[in-house]
């Protein structure tokens, strides 16, 4: 499916299904709305799936893997060869962090090579062998950015056809806190210093270099904050573009998509700028330690479930949310009502 076809297919949430879901929550034998986000997330999923009988049993994590040419500017602690190594570690009987989490919570993991600098053993959806160095030239062409968005879109529809009910997104790409900070600075119109952190472990001197590189790239390319695809192409990454596509595809396919940390949040921000309605289909998992995370979530209109000081990425925070959502659904279906317990129903008070 093309980007334009996807945008046409995105529709408002089903408020009737949401209303029926809330009526059931309010009939359960507990203080009204006392489970907080556990209740609101189930109601949101009912509205997304157009059915108060929600189903999130079959789960998938899509991990977009890509390299960034800006690594040549000394903005990272490690080289781009790490991207391919980690990406290949996700598959099989893996001992990688996110693979372990997925296995424990019953989520299937799908690592995608959308732009790793070399050929890999994971699924090949490669748009390019990494982006260009944005310090010198635009990271990619507009056409490449759109193609990467469409990779994510079509993966969302593919997983829908395979019976998956809820998606999570993650990324693997050395240098992608640099690209995501650049995008956040432009789309949120905030100073680069405010949007940029140490990523996977830069020194203070390394952080200053990272900020300098981002500032120079933005000044050189002048990305248009009113055109998220232009921003993505000039100072973004293929992994971020692919994740943004999953958010758009998930919305068009009527599937909830769980946001991971800062980088996935920036991809969600790109998706929202392309189609504001897409944000209604997103669920925020956690507050990353990256400094701009709270501002990104606020711009998305989201409150995350967890504050666990996580900053691993790779979809790890999104996967950690799945057991909480499963518990919410279990209560929604199995808890007794006031009527069944012969208890007087709670009513809203001033």
C-alpha positions as CSV (number, residue, x, y, z in Angstrom):
1,X,0.0,0.0,0.0
2,X,1.3,3.5,-0.8
3,X,1.6,6.3,1.6
4,X,-1.2,8.2,0.0
5,X,-3.6,5.2,0.1
6,X,-2.7,4.7,3.7
7,X,-3.5,8.2,4.7
8,X,-6.9,8.0,3.0
9,X,-7.7,4.8,4.9
10,X,-7.0,6.2,8.4
11,X,-10.4,6.9,10.1
12,X,-11.6,8.2,13.4
13,X,-11.9,5.8,16.4
14,X,-15.2,4.0,17.0
15,X,-16.6,6.0,20.0
16,X,-19.6,3.7,20.3
17,X,-17.3,0.7,21.0
18,X,-15.4,2.8,23.5
19,X,-18.6,3.8,25.2
20,X,-19.7,0.2,25.6
21,X,-16.3,-0.7,27.0
22,X,-16.5,2.1,29.6
23,X,-20.0,1.0,30.6
24,X,-18.6,-2.5,31.3
25,X,-15.7,-1.1,33.2
26,X,-18.0,1.0,35.3
27,X,-20.2,-2.0,36.1
28,X,-17.3,-4.0,37.6
29,X,-17.3,-4.2,41.4
30,X,-14.6,-1.7,42.2
31,X,-14.3,2.1,42.7
32,X,-15.0,3.9,39.4
33,X,-11.9,4.3,37.1
34,X,-9.7,3.0,39.9
35,X,-7.4,1.1,37.6
36,X,-6.4,4.2,35.8
37,X,-4.5,3.7,32.6
38,X,-5.3,-0.1,32.6
39,X,-8.9,0.9,32.0
40,X,-8.2,3.7,29.5
41,X,-6.0,1.6,27.4
42,X,-8.6,-1.2,27.1
43,X,-11.2,1.5,26.1
44,X,-8.8,2.9,23.6
45,X,-8.2,-0.5,22.1
46,X,-11.9,-1.2,21.9
47,X,-12.3,2.1,19.9
48,X,-9.3,1.1,17.7
49,X,-10.6,-2.4,17.0
50,X,-14.2,-1.2,16.6
51,X,-15.3,-3.8,19.1
52,X,-15.8,-3.8,22.9
53,X,-14.7,-7.5,22.9
54,X,-11.1,-6.6,22.5
55,X,-8.4,-9.1,21.5
56,X,-4.6,-8.5,22.0
57,X,-3.7,-12.2,22.4
58,X,-1.3,-12.3,19.3
59,X,1.5,-9.7,19.6
60,X,4.3,-8.7,17.4
61,X,7.4,-6.5,17.8
62,X,8.8,-4.9,14.7
63,X,12.4,-3.8,15.1
64,X,13.7,-1.5,12.4
65,X,17.5,-1.8,11.9
66,X,19.5,0.8,10.0
67,X,22.8,2.7,10.0
68,X,23.4,6.4,10.0
69,X,26.1,8.2,8.0
70,X,26.4,10.8,10.7
71,X,28.4,8.3,12.8
72,X,31.4,9.5,10.8
73,X,31.3,12.7,12.8
74,X,32.2,11.2,16.1
75,X,28.7,11.4,17.7
76,X,28.7,7.8,19.0
77,X,30.8,5.7,21.4
78,X,30.8,2.7,19.0
79,X,31.0,2.1,15.2
80,X,28.2,1.3,12.8
81,X,29.4,-2.4,12.7
82,X,27.5,-2.9,16.0
83,X,24.1,-2.3,14.3
84,X,24.5,-5.4,12.1
85,X,25.8,-7.5,15.0
86,X,23.0,-6.7,17.3
87,X,20.3,-6.9,14.6
88,X,21.4,-10.5,13.7
89,X,21.3,-11.4,17.4
90,X,17.5,-10.8,17.6
91,X,16.7,-14.0,15.6
92,X,16.7,-17.6,16.6
93,X,17.2,-18.8,20.1
94,X,18.7,-15.5,21.0
95,X,20.0,-14.2,24.3
96,X,19.5,-10.6,23.3
97,X,17.6,-8.5,25.9
98,X,14.5,-7.8,23.7
99,X,14.4,-11.4,22.4
100,X,14.4,-12.7,26.0
101,X,11.6,-10.2,26.9
102,X,9.5,-11.2,23.9
103,X,9.8,-14.9,24.6
104,X,8.7,-14.4,28.2
105,X,5.7,-12.3,27.4
106,X,4.5,-14.2,24.4
107,X,5.4,-11.7,21.7
108,X,6.9,-12.6,18.3
109,X,9.9,-10.5,17.2
110,X,10.6,-9.4,13.6
111,X,13.9,-7.6,13.0
112,X,13.9,-5.8,9.7
113,X,17.0,-4.6,7.7
114,X,15.7,-1.4,6.3
115,X,19.2,0.2,6.0
116,X,22.0,-1.6,7.7
117,X,25.4,-0.7,6.2
118,X,26.1,-4.3,5.0
119,X,24.0,-7.3,4.0
120,X,22.6,-9.2,7.0
121,X,20.9,-12.4,7.9
122,X,17.6,-10.7,9.0
123,X,14.7,-9.9,6.7
124,X,15.8,-7.7,3.8
125,X,13.7,-4.6,3.3
126,X,16.7,-2.4,2.6
127,X,16.2,1.0,1.1
128,X,19.9,1.9,1.2
129,X,23.1,0.8,2.9
130,X,22.7,3.4,5.6
131,X,21.9,7.1,5.2
132,X,24.3,9.7,4.1
133,X,26.3,11.9,6.6
134,X,23.8,14.7,7.4
135,X,26.7,16.9,8.5
136,X,27.7,17.1,4.8
137,X,24.5,16.3,2.8
138,X,20.9,15.4,3.4
139,X,20.6,12.0,5.1
140,X,18.4,10.6,2.3
141,X,16.2,11.7,-0.6
142,X,12.5,12.4,-0.2
143,X,11.8,9.4,-2.3
144,X,13.9,7.2,0.0
145,X,12.1,8.5,3.0
146,X,8.7,7.7,1.5
147,X,9.9,4.3,0.5
148,X,11.0,3.6,4.1
149,X,7.6,4.8,5.4
150,X,5.9,2.4,3.0
151,X,8.1,-0.5,4.3
152,X,6.6,0.1,7.7
153,X,3.1,0.6,6.4
154,X,3.1,-2.7,4.6
155,X,4.6,-4.6,7.5
156,X,1.8,-3.4,9.7
157,X,-0.8,-4.7,7.1
158,X,1.2,-7.9,6.7
159,X,1.0,-8.6,10.5
160,X,-2.7,-7.8,10.5
161,X,-3.2,-10.4,7.7
162,X,-1.2,-12.9,9.8
163,X,-3.6,-12.5,12.7
164,X,-1.6,-10.2,15.0
165,X,-3.8,-7.9,17.1
166,X,-1.4,-5.5,18.6
167,X,2.1,-4.2,17.5
168,X,5.1,-2.8,19.3
169,X,7.9,-1.0,17.6
170,X,11.6,-0.8,18.3
171,X,14.9,0.1,16.5
172,X,18.5,-0.7,16.3
173,X,20.9,1.8,14.7
174,X,24.1,3.3,16.0
175,X,23.8,7.0,15.8
176,X,20.0,7.2,15.9
177,X,19.7,9.3,19.1
178,X,21.5,12.0,16.9
179,X,18.9,11.7,14.1
180,X,16.0,11.6,16.5
181,X,17.2,14.6,18.5
182,X,17.6,16.5,15.2
183,X,14.0,15.7,14.2
184,X,12.6,16.5,17.6
185,X,14.4,19.9,17.6
186,X,12.9,20.8,14.3
187,X,9.4,19.5,14.8
188,X,9.0,20.8,18.4
189,X,10.9,24.1,17.6
190,X,13.1,23.6,20.6
191,X,16.9,24.2,21.1
192,X,19.1,21.4,20.0
193,X,20.7,21.4,23.5
194,X,17.3,20.7,25.1
195,X,16.6,17.8,22.8
196,X,19.9,16.0,22.9
197,X,21.3,13.5,25.4
198,X,24.3,11.2,25.7
199,X,22.6,8.3,24.0
200,X,24.3,5.0,24.6
201,X,27.0,6.6,26.8
202,X,28.9,9.6,25.3
203,X,31.3,11.7,27.4
204,X,30.5,15.3,28.1
205,X,32.9,16.3,25.2
206,X,31.1,13.8,23.0
207,X,27.8,15.3,23.8
208,X,29.0,18.8,22.9
209,X,30.2,17.4,19.5
210,X,26.9,15.7,19.0
211,X,25.0,19.0,19.6
212,X,27.4,20.8,17.3
213,X,26.8,18.3,14.5
214,X,23.0,18.5,14.8
215,X,23.0,22.3,14.8
216,X,25.2,22.4,11.7
217,X,23.0,19.9,9.8
218,X,19.8,21.8,10.6
219,X,21.4,25.1,9.6
220,X,22.9,23.6,6.4
221,X,19.7,21.8,5.2
222,X,17.0,24.0,6.6
223,X,14.4,21.2,7.1
224,X,10.8,22.5,6.9
225,X,9.0,22.0,10.2
226,X,5.7,22.0,8.4
227,X,6.7,19.0,6.2
228,X,7.7,16.0,8.4
229,X,8.9,14.0,5.4
230,X,11.3,16.8,4.5
231,X,12.6,16.8,8.1
232,X,12.9,13.0,8.0
233,X,14.8,13.0,4.7
234,X,17.2,15.8,5.6
235,X,18.2,14.9,9.2
236,X,16.4,11.6,10.0
237,X,17.1,7.9,9.6
238,X,15.7,5.0,7.8
239,X,14.8,3.2,11.0
240,X,12.8,6.2,12.2
241,X,11.1,6.4,8.8
242,X,10.2,2.7,8.9
243,X,8.8,3.0,12.5
244,X,6.7,6.0,11.5
245,X,5.3,3.9,8.7
246,X,4.3,1.2,11.2
247,X,2.4,3.8,13.1
248,X,0.6,5.0,10.0
249,X,0.0,1.4,8.7
250,X,-1.3,0.4,12.1
251,X,-3.8,3.2,12.1
252,X,-5.0,2.4,8.6
253,X,-5.2,-1.3,9.6
254,X,-7.1,-0.5,12.8
255,X,-4.4,-1.9,15.1
256,X,-3.0,-0.4,18.3
257,X,0.8,0.3,18.1
258,X,2.9,0.6,21.3
259,X,5.5,3.3,21.4
260,X,8.9,2.3,22.8
261,X,11.2,5.0,24.1
262,X,12.6,8.3,22.7
263,X,13.5,7.2,19.2
264,X,10.2,5.4,18.6
265,X,8.5,8.4,20.2
266,X,10.1,10.7,17.6
267,X,9.0,8.4,14.8
268,X,5.5,8.6,16.3
269,X,5.8,12.4,16.2
270,X,6.7,12.2,12.5
271,X,3.6,10.0,11.9
272,X,1.4,12.4,13.8
273,X,2.7,15.3,11.7
274,X,1.9,13.4,8.6
275,X,-1.5,12.4,9.8
276,X,-2.7,13.8,13.2
277,X,-5.4,11.1,13.5
278,X,-2.7,8.4,13.6
279,X,-1.8,9.4,17.2
280,X,-5.2,8.0,18.4
281,X,-3.9,4.5,17.6
282,X,-0.7,4.8,19.7
283,X,-0.1,3.7,23.3
284,X,2.9,5.0,25.1
285,X,4.8,2.4,27.1
286,X,7.5,4.2,29.2
287,X,9.4,7.5,29.8
288,X,12.9,7.1,28.4
289,X,15.9,8.7,30.2
290,X,16.7,10.7,27.0
291,X,16.0,14.4,28.0
292,X,13.5,15.2,25.3
293,X,11.2,12.2,25.9
294,X,8.6,14.1,28.1
295,X,8.3,16.8,25.5
296,X,7.8,14.3,22.7
297,X,5.1,12.5,24.7
298,X,3.4,15.8,25.5
299,X,3.4,16.7,21.8
300,X,1.8,13.3,21.1
301,X,-0.8,13.9,23.8
302,X,0.3,10.7,25.5
303,X,1.0,9.7,29.1
304,X,3.3,6.7,29.5
305,X,2.5,3.8,31.8
306,X,6.0,3.3,33.2
307,X,8.9,5.4,34.5
308,X,11.6,2.8,34.9
309,X,14.7,4.7,33.9
310,X,15.1,2.5,30.8
311,X,17.0,3.7,27.7
312,X,18.0,0.5,25.9
313,X,15.7,0.9,23.0
314,X,15.1,-2.0,20.6
315,X,11.5,-2.2,21.6
316,X,12.3,-3.3,25.2
317,X,10.1,-0.8,27.0
318,X,7.2,-1.5,24.6
319,X,7.4,-5.2,25.3
320,X,7.5,-4.7,29.0
321,X,4.1,-3.0,28.8
322,X,2.4,-6.1,27.3
323,X,2.0,-8.0,30.6
324,X,0.2,-4.9,32.1
325,X,-2.1,-4.8,29.1
326,X,-2.8,-8.5,29.4
327,X,-3.6,-8.1,33.1
328,X,-6.0,-5.2,32.2
329,X,-7.8,-7.4,29.7
330,X,-8.0,-10.3,32.2
331,X,-9.7,-8.1,34.7
332,X,-12.0,-6.6,32.1
333,X,-13.3,-10.0,31.1
334,X,-13.2,-11.9,34.4
335,X,-14.0,-9.5,37.3
336,X,-17.5,-9.8,38.8
337,X,-19.9,-6.9,38.4
338,X,-21.7,-5.0,41.1
339,X,-24.9,-6.8,40.1
340,X,-23.3,-10.2,40.3
341,X,-22.0,-9.4,43.8
342,X,-25.2,-7.8,44.9
343,X,-23.4,-4.6,45.8
344,X,-24.8,-1.2,45.3
345,X,-23.2,0.4,42.2
346,X,-20.7,3.2,42.6
347,X,-21.9,6.5,41.1
348,X,-19.7,9.5,40.1
349,X,-19.5,12.2,42.8
350,X,-18.6,15.9,42.5
